[in-house]
Each structure stands twice: as C-alpha cells, then as structure tokens.
Amino acid sequence: MMRRKGFTLMEVLVATAIAGLVITGGFRLIAMSYRLLGELESERELISAMQEIWLRFRIDEDMPSSGTDDKKHISWRAEEETVPIDDYELKFRRVTVSIGEGRTGIIYVEE
C-alpha cells in the first residue's frame, strides 16, 4: 500500500475557500468599525454643540433666538413654547441646533 504525502486538490480548495471567507469577514468587520467610529465622532460633535448652546441659553438672558457660530459651524433656532399644567404654565424654549451638513438635534431650555 502506498502512503500518500501532502494534500489532495479537494482539501486545498476547501482550505482556500475557508481562508477566503475568514479574510473577507475580517475586512468587512474593519470597514464597519471605521464607519461606526465616524458616526460616533459625528454624534459626539453634535452633542458637544448642543451642550454649548444649552449653556449659552442658561447663562445669557439676551441670547438671540437664532444665530450661527461660524468658527464651529453651529447654527440654532429657538421657539418659545408653553405647556399648561393645571393653573400653571410651563414656559420653555425648544432649540434646534444644527452642525455641519444637516446634522440636527433638539434641546429644551426652561425659562
């Protein structure tokens, strides 16, 4: 009986296919991670801008109801709203904050 040395063609093809699937999955995972990292960075920038505008409204009573900060590419627009609660009216500003290319968020500032 002959002893065989090495692998058959079928074994090599199966191993190559498995290695290809693993490598493709790895590259896809890396690409998804980079995309998610970009989205998280964008979200962090928006939250930071919203915090800054909220703080400005809380500190400065003469804060304009709309405006832009060209250095940071932030714009905002505030609308005064009231909500009746029994004999009391809750007054607040609904502020839409925009940063960059269409990324927006809404904050509420009590008056």
C-alpha positions in Angstrom: 0.0 0.0 0.0 1.2 3.4 -0.9 1.3 6.1 1.7 0.3 9.4 0.4 2.2 12.6 1.3 0.6 16.0 1.0 -2.9 17.2 0.5 -5.4 16.4 -2.2 -6.7 19.1 -4.5 -10.1 19.0 -2.8 -8.6 19.6 0.6 -6.6 22.6 -0.7 -9.7 24.1 -2.4 -11.7 23.7 0.8 -9.0 25.3 3.0 -8.6 28.2 0.5 -12.3 28.8 0.5 -12.4 28.8 4.3 -9.4 31.2 4.5 -11.0 33.5 1.9 -14.3 33.7 3.9 -12.4 34.4 7.1 -10.3 37.2 5.5 -13.4 38.7 3.8 -15.3 38.7 7.1 -12.3 40.4 8.8 -12.1 43.2 6.2 -15.9 43.7 6.4 -15.6 44.0 10.2 -12.8 46.5 9.9 -14.8 48.6 7.4 -17.9 48.5 9.6 -15.8 49.6 12.6 -14.4 52.6 10.7 -17.9 53.6 9.6 -19.3 53.3 13.1 -16.4 55.2 14.5 -17.1 58.1 12.1 -20.8 58.1 13.1 -19.9 58.2 16.8 -17.5 61.1 16.2 -20.2 62.9 14.4 -22.7 62.3 17.2 -20.2 63.4 19.8 -19.7 66.7 17.9 -23.4 67.3 17.7 -23.9 66.6 21.5 -21.0 68.9 22.3 -22.5 71.7 20.2 -25.9 71.1 21.8 -24.4 71.3 25.3 -22.6 74.6 24.4 -25.8 76.2 23.1 -27.8 75.0 26.1 -25.2 76.5 28.4 -25.3 79.8 26.5 -29.1 80.0 26.8 -28.9 79.3 30.5 -26.2 81.9 31.2 -27.0 84.7 28.8 -30.5 86.1 29.1 -30.1 88.2 26.0 -29.2 85.1 23.8 -30.7 85.7 20.4 -33.4 83.2 19.3 -31.4 82.3 16.2 -27.9 82.6 15.1 -24.7 81.0 13.9 -21.2 80.4 15.2 -19.1 80.4 12.1 -16.0 79.2 13.8 -17.6 76.0 14.9 -20.2 75.7 12.1 -23.1 75.7 14.6 -26.5 77.3 14.0 -29.5 77.4 16.2 -33.2 78.4 16.1 -35.3 78.8 19.3 -39.0 78.9 19.6 -40.8 79.8 22.8 -43.5 77.3 23.9 -45.8 77.0 26.8 -47.5 73.9 28.3 -50.5 74.5 30.6 -50.3 72.4 33.7 -53.4 72.9 35.9 -53.2 76.6 37.0 -49.5 76.9 35.9 -47.9 77.5 32.5 -44.5 75.9 31.9 -42.5 78.1 29.6 -39.5 76.9 27.8 -37.6 77.3 24.6 -37.4 74.5 22.0 -34.0 75.0 20.4 -33.0 73.2 17.2 -29.2 73.0 16.9 -27.6 72.2 13.6 -23.9 71.4 12.9 -22.2 70.7 9.7 -24.1 69.0 6.9 -27.7 68.6 8.1 -27.0 67.0 11.5 -29.5 68.4 13.9 -30.6 68.0 17.5 -33.2 69.5 19.7 -32.8 70.8 23.3 -35.2 72.3 25.7 -34.3 75.2 27.9 -36.6 76.2 30.7 -37.2 79.9 31.1 
